[in-house]
Amino acid sequence: MSAGWKVIGFAIMTFVVAFAVARLLVPDVVPVGYEEAQPSWAVLTAFVLRAIELVAAWVAAIALVVMGGVWTRRQLRRVAR
């Protein structure tokens, strides 16, 4: 279970860092096609940082589900004995 908590912690830290960097570097970037033109570097940076956020969130969620399954399996085995 220790490795699972490390994965979750790393994913959460990655999410927080990507979120903070996105707010600092490109705070007002919106999807392309709205009223005013935006620099392509800002749109691409926002896209990459958002992708990193989403991947980190999914990794944390999947690790949490797997750890929950392992815990449940251990509890069921303990009851069966």
Residue pairs with C-beta under 8 A, 6 or more apart in sequence:
1 67
1 70
1 71
4 63
4 66
4 67
4 70
5 67
7 59
7 60
7 63
8 60
8 63
8 64
8 67
11 56
11 57
11 59
11 60
11 63
12 56
12 60
14 52
14 56
15 52
15 53
15 56
15 57
15 60
18 49
18 50
18 52
18 53
18 56
19 49
19 53
21 49
22 45
22 46
22 49
22 50
22 53
25 42
25 45
25 49
26 42
26 45
26 46
26 49
29 38
29 42
29 43
29 45
29 46
30 38
32 38
32 43
